[in-house]
Amino acid sequence: MEPALSEVCKDIRLGKILIQTNFDTGEPELHYLRLPKDIKEHNVILTDATVATGAAAMMAIRVLLDHDVPEQNIIFLSLVMAEQGVHTVAYAFPRVKIVTTAIDPDVNDQFHILPGIGNFGDRYFGTQ
């Protein structure tokens, strides 16, 4: 999603938050963080292609809040979200704006959205 966003918004400044779900525990883990120094002074578009439970999204939002980004300045953008993920994020952070193209009804035991598109990262990078 980053290349498309950069193409549309030419002067956008990018940061990176890499959070992956530990499939043994089901918990999100922060692996990498690089944010602009003045991030708290800007609106932030946080992107995640697919959101199942919302746990990783909540961690990413918490990271932004910990860097003094006001909750109302965060726009969370996703391609596909499970209902559970929408409710989790919206309940925990009611001032974050959520934008998605589709909401699917369920999540399976492997944290894939159903019917969804499978694991987006695995399909995109050809790792499964």
BAFI-3210 file (N, C-alpha, C; in Angstrom, 3 decimals, decimal comma, padded with zeros to 6 digits):
// residues 128
n [1|2|3|4|5|6|7|8|9|10|11|12|13|14|15|16|17|18|19|20|21|22|23|24|25|26|27|28|29|30|31|32|33|34|35|36|37|38|39|40|41|42|43|44|45|46|47|48|49|50|51|52|53|54|55|56|57|58|59|60|61|62|63|64|65|66|67|68|69|70|71|72|73|74|75|76|77|78|79|80|81|82|83|84|85|86|87|88|89|90|91|92|93|94|95|96|97|98|99|100|101|102|103|104|105|106|107|108|109|110|111|112|113|114|115|116|117|118|119|120|121|122|123|124|125|126|127|128]
n.u [000,811|002,061|003,701|001,670|000,379|002,480|002,768|000,460|000,459|002,831|004,646|004,708|005,792|007,405|007,117|007,926|006,415|006,811|004,949|004,280|002,230|002,650|002,410|002,291|001,479|-000,474|-000,262|000,613|003,835|006,315|008,626|010,139|010,775|010,527|010,113|009,165|010,763|009,153|006,566|004,321|003,237|001,717|-000,924|-001,552|-001,394|-002,057|-001,309|-002,500|-002,737|-004,510|-006,723|-007,328|-007,918|-007,374|-005,423|-002,690|-003,032|-003,968|-001,664|000,065|-001,251|-001,079|001,706|002,003|000,502|002,105|004,180|003,250|001,322|-001,760|-004,814|-007,022|-005,742|-005,025|-005,470|-006,676|-006,007|-007,129|-007,302|-008,933|-010,945|-011,739|-014,863|-014,478|-011,950|-012,521|-014,390|-012,813|-010,690|-012,154|-013,574|-011,527|-010,115|-011,788|-011,594|-009,933|-009,931|-011,343|-010,774|-011,799|-012,009|-013,542|-015,479|-015,252|-016,871|-015,611|-012,880|-010,359|-008,719|-006,060|-005,747|-006,637|-008,688|-012,090|-014,540|-012,360|-008,949|-006,971|-003,650|-002,373|000,273|001,832|000,835|001,454|004,277|004,917|005,495|004,130]
n.v [-001,191|001,135|002,040|002,867|004,876|006,704|007,402|008,830|010,835|012,862|014,350|013,134|012,099|009,247|006,726|003,723|000,904|-002,243|-004,896|-008,123|-011,011|-013,410|-016,676|-018,794|-017,799|-015,997|-013,346|-009,922|-008,752|-006,307|-005,547|-003,691|-000,192|003,012|006,301|009,591|012,406|014,588|013,599|013,889|016,298|016,057|014,761|011,283|008,541|005,339|002,213|-001,059|-003,971|-006,172|-006,847|-008,853|-009,806|-007,376|-006,894|-006,348|-003,905|-002,366|-002,333|-000,894|001,579|002,286|002,620|004,923|006,740|006,717|008,151|010,659|011,333|012,711|010,988|011,600|012,411|010,248|008,171|005,142|002,830|000,198|-002,689|-005,043|-006,006|-007,957|-008,301|-008,487|-007,266|-004,609|-003,845|-004,175|-002,278|000,121|000,305|000,476|002,739|005,243|007,712|007,396|007,349|004,978|003,433|001,278|-001,134|-003,395|-005,471|-008,460|-011,387|-013,187|-014,835|-017,297|-020,134|-019,750|-017,103|-015,916|-013,972|-014,645|-014,810|-013,646|-013,138|-014,943|-015,251|-012,244|-011,222|-013,563|-014,357|-012,119|-011,980|-014,510|-016,618|-018,774]
n.w [000,000|000,529|-001,761|-003,570|-002,108|-001,846|-004,497|-005,031|-003,088|-003,261|-001,640|000,811|004,057|005,221|007,701|009,511|010,931|012,008|012,744|013,723|013,975|016,451|015,792|017,549|020,009|019,331|019,782|019,062|017,933|018,188|015,775|014,351|014,202|012,945|012,882|011,729|013,278|014,001|014,124|015,760|015,106|012,863|010,713|010,593|008,464|008,948|007,745|006,974|005,260|005,687|008,372|011,028|013,911|015,065|016,913|016,235|014,947|017,065|018,670|016,993|016,854|019,531|019,721|018,138|019,697|021,971|020,978|021,068|019,131|018,495|019,104|017,450|015,168|013,708|010,963|010,092|007,678|005,700|003,549|003,724|006,408|009,269|010,990|013,765|014,104|013,317|015,313|017,645|017,325|016,963|019,370|021,301|020,473|019,888|018,558|016,403|012,940|010,815|007,760|005,267|002,584|002,603|004,789|006,371|007,771|009,694|011,549|011,290|012,988|012,342|012,235|009,892|007,783|007,134|004,551|003,202|001,947|002,414|003,802|003,336|003,207|002,797|000,309|-001,267|-001,108|-001,895|-000,105|000,810]
ca.u [000,000|002,970|004,040|000,503|000,190|003,566|002,506|-000,635|000,870|004,254|005,502|004,422|006,941|007,071|007,706|007,637|006,182|006,625|004,362|003,847|001,568|003,309|001,375|002,216|000,742|-001,546|-000,016|001,446|005,188|006,939|009,934|010,898|010,111|011,229|009,108|009,712|010,931|008,063|005,326|003,193|002,723|001,084|-001,892|-000,848|-002,140|-001,512|-001,843|-002,339|-003,539|-005,604|-006,831|-008,185|-008,378|-007,138|-004,382|-001,515|-003,441|-004,008|-000,286|000,603|-001,872|-000,480|003,045|001,823|000,091|003,293|005,022|002,482|000,390|-003,127|-005,662|-007,863|-004,897|-004,683|-006,403|-006,261|-006,420|-006,956|-008,051|-009,955|-010,954|-012,766|-015,726|-013,822|-010,900|-013,162|-014,950|-011,723|-010,001|-013,097|-013,901|-010,345|-009,664|-012,963|-011,297|-009,187|-010,800|-011,072|-011,189|-011,538|-012,807|-014,428|-015,525|-015,654|-017,499|-015,015|-011,439|-010,150|-007,712|-004,744|-005,875|-006,968|-010,034|-012,971|-013,827|-011,062|-008,029|-005,852|-002,615|-001,974|001,734|002,323|000,480|002,181|005,701|005,085|006,161|003,309]
ca.v [000,000|002,285|002,618|003,551|006,100|007,616|007,859|009,804|011,930|012,949|014,938|012,481|011,572|007,887|006,032|002,295|000,106|-003,640|-005,717|-009,420|-011,859|-014,656|-017,679|-019,694|-017,155|-015,154|-011,973|-009,123|-008,445|-005,191|-005,949|-002,577|001,100|004,204|007,343|010,955|013,022|015,517|012,914|014,360|017,545|015,760|013,680|010,046|007,470|004,049|001,236|-002,501|-004,537|-006,962|-006,806|-009,946|-009,576|-005,983|-006,801|-005,652|-002,518|-001,696|-002,094|000,184|002,828|002,573|003,144|006,318|007,522|006,836|009,179|011,906|011,610|012,727|009,921|012,121|012,667|008,957|007,552|003,747|002,437|-001,235|-003,200|-005,968|-006,170|-008,802|-007,549|-008,482|-006,246|-003,285|-003,573|-004,061|-001,000|001,226|000,389|000,903|004,062|005,784|008,911|007,002|007,145|003,700|003,377|-000,030|-001,401|-004,534|-006,071|-009,866|-011,734|-014,106|-015,110|-018,709|-020,434|-019,289|-015,642|-015,465|-013,442|-015,510|-015,591|-012,985|-013,406|-015,716|-014,412|-011,298|-011,156|-014,790|-014,329|-011,033|-012,293|-015,877|-017,428|-019,917]
ca.w [000,000|000,610|-003,067|-004,134|-001,332|-002,221|-005,864|-004,976|-002,201|-003,603|-000,603|002,082|004,799|005,639|008,830|009,420|012,123|011,610|013,807|013,213|014,957|016,825|015,563|018,701|021,096|018,808|020,218|018,168|018,393|017,486|015,258|013,787|014,358|012,482|012,682|011,632|014,600|014,291|013,759|016,572|014,535|011,582|010,594|010,286|007,819|009,354|006,801|007,158|004,175|006,249|009,828|011,494|015,285|015,438|017,936|015,691|014,716|018,372|019,086|016,156|017,313|020,842|019,438|017,703|020,873|022,826|020,357|021,210|018,038|019,025|018,566|016,372|013,993|013,107|010,022|009,912|006,332|005,456|002,407|004,207|007,859|009,868|011,911|015,075|014,081|013,297|016,643|018,616|017,142|017,172|020,793|022,057|020,018|019,185|017,755|015,211|011,773|010,157|006,360|004,686|001,388|002,839|006,130|006,305|009,053|010,666|011,593|011,631|014,015|011,882|012,202|008,547|007,646|006,349|003,560|003,074|000,841|002,953|004,390|002,301|003,138|002,167|-001,109|-001,925|-001,191|-002,390|000,910|001,220]
c.u [000,859|003,335|002,870|000,248|001,243|003,367|001,448|-000,238|002,386|005,148|005,281|005,725|006,534|007,814|007,366|007,458|005,949|006,167|003,895|003,221|002,401|002,252|001,296|001,347|-000,465|-001,374|000,849|002,814|005,753|008,347|010,782|010,080|011,024|010,161|009,789|009,745|009,757|006,689|004,112|002,556|001,917|-000,073|-001,131|-001,814|-001,413|-002,137|-001,538|-003,274|-004,739|-005,559|-007,816|-008,731|-008,264|-006,016|-003,149|-001,833|-003,463|-002,597|000,310|000,030|-001,280|000,928|002,941|001,415|001,261|004,294|004,263|001,647|-001,011|-003,994|-006,491|-007,073|-004,502|-005,833|-005,875|-006,865|-006,107|-007,757|-009,205|-009,814|-012,029|-013,593|-015,073|-012,754|-011,455|-013,655|-013,863|-011,056|-010,924|-013,440|-012,730|-009,931|-010,780|-012,685|-010,418|-010,197|-010,377|-011,632|-010,819|-012,416|-013,794|-014,337|-016,069|-016,041|-016,666|-013,501|-011,272|-009,047|-006,309|-004,727|-006,049|-008,423|-010,837|-014,177|-012,485|-010,246|-006,838|-004,844|-002,032|-000,459|002,320|002,021|001,293|003,652|005,976|005,746|005,314|002,586]
c.v [001,261|002,863|003,389|004,873|007,141|008,185|008,958|011,038|012,086|013,440|014,315|011,992|010,227|007,475|004,564|001,709|-001,316|-004,425|-007,005|-010,216|-013,106|-015,748|-018,724|-019,108|-016,361|-013,689|-011,222|-008,849|-007,322|-005,593|-004,773|-001,306|002,203|005,227|008,693|011,603|013,917|014,910|013,453|015,631|017,317|014,790|012,455|009,069|006,175|002,996|-000,192|-003,152|-005,326|-006,899|-007,892|-009,622|-008,115|-005,808|-006,044|-004,178|-001,739|-001,404|-000,938|001,538|003,241|003,150|004,617|007,213|007,738|007,845|010,502|012,290|011,622|011,668|010,399|012,452|011,386|008,492|006,145|003,235|000,963|-001,651|-004,091|-006,102|-007,178|-007,935|-007,407|-007,394|-004,838|-002,927|-003,360|-002,695|000,171|001,400|000,945|002,336|004,744|007,017|008,626|006,772|005,856|003,751|001,997|-000,216|-002,529|-004,992|-007,479|-010,341|-012,484|-014,200|-016,582|-018,876|-019,989|-017,768|-015,111|-015,019|-014,376|-014,728|-014,978|-013,370|-014,239|-014,782|-013,521|-011,266|-012,380|-014,794|-013,293|-011,385|-013,725|-016,811|-018,594|-020,497]
c.w [000,000|-000,756|-003,693|-003,421|-001,701|-003,616|-005,883|-004,174|-002,308|-002,464|000,775|002,733|005,369|006,888|008,673|010,817|011,630|012,827|013,158|014,340|015,198|016,731|016,672|019,800|020,615|019,152|019,209|018,793|017,540|017,088|014,778|013,936|013,862|012,123|012,497|013,022|014,985|013,996|014,529|016,019|013,263|011,730|010,135|009,615|008,151|008,453|007,231|006,148|004,693|007,772|010,261|012,890|015,709|016,442|017,439|015,435|016,020|018,873|018,294|016,575|018,651|020,672|019,024|018,871|021,829|022,278|020,217|019,996|018,646|018,332|017,370|015,106|013,261|012,211|009,780|008,612|006,091|004,231|002,837|005,719|008,255|010,811|013,281|015,148|014,089|014,685|017,689|018,537|017,464|018,646|021,596|021,726|019,218|018,324|016,541|014,092|011,080|008,739|005,825|003,462|001,606|004,287|005,969|007,699|010,080|010,529|011,980|012,678|013,639|011,719|010,778|008,526|006,745|005,846|003,191|001,861|001,299|003,592|003,298|002,118|002,447|000,674|-001,858|-002,150|-001,644|-001,406|001,390|000,044]
res [m|e|p|a|l|s|e|v|c|k|d|i|r|l|g|k|i|l|i|q|t|n|f|d|t|g|e|p|e|l|h|y|l|r|l|p|k|d|i|k|e|h|n|v|i|l|t|d|a|t|v|a|t|g|a|a|a|m|m|a|i|r|v|l|l|d|h|d|v|p|e|q|n|i|i|f|l|s|l|v|m|a|e|q|g|v|h|t|v|a|y|a|f|p|r|v|k|i|v|t|t|a|i|d|p|d|v|n|d|q|f|h|i|l|p|g|i|g|n|f|g|d|r|y|f|g|t|q]
***
